[in-house]
Amino acid sequence: MQISITTRHGEATPAIEEYIQKKAEKLPRYFDRVSAIEIIVDHQKSEHLIECIVSIDHGEPQISHSSSDDMYAAIDQCTDRAIRQLSDLKNKLLDLRDHRHHSGDE
């Protein structure tokens, strides 16, 4: 799995890049078909914008956004939203599979 970090309108410090890397590495725990993760960090005035694009094998990419005055809070919010999206997608696929297997029993 590939993790890429892109910055716009500024530079990310090594500490922030390491923090993003650590958070992004946790995402495949919630959905095993993650093929790549792209994190985009944008600085606009006093606000930090974070975008997380999670590419999935045989599926649409899951995109989450977050903004905050605090960089670390924005990263946390964005990864939490990505985790929620991946968990929901996994549950949806499991429900579809279970429904398909149990529909003929009744």
C-alpha positions, 0 to 999 in steps of 0.5 A, a space after each residue: 500500500 502506498 501513502 503519499 502526502 502532498 502540501 499546497 501553499 506551504 511546507 509540512 514539517 517532518 513531525 507533521 508528515 510523520 504524524 500523518 503517516 502514522 495515522 494513515 497506516 491505521 486505515 487498512 485495519 478497517 477495510 482490507 482492500 485499500 490500495 493507496 492513500 493520498 493525504 493533501 494538506 492545504 494552508 489557507 490564511 489561518 485555516 488548515 484543510 486536510 483531504 484524504 483520498 483512499 483508493 480501493 481495489 475494485 471500487 470508488 475512492 473514499 474521500 474525506 475532508 476536514 478543516 481546523 485552525 489546529 493542524 493536528 485536530 484537522 488531521 485527526 478529524 479527517 482520518 476519523 471520517 475516513 475510518 467511518 467511511 471505510 467501516 460503513 463500506 465494509 459493513 455495507 458489503 458484508 450485509 450485501 453478501 449475507 443477504 445474498 447467502 440467506 435469501 433462499 433459506 426462508 
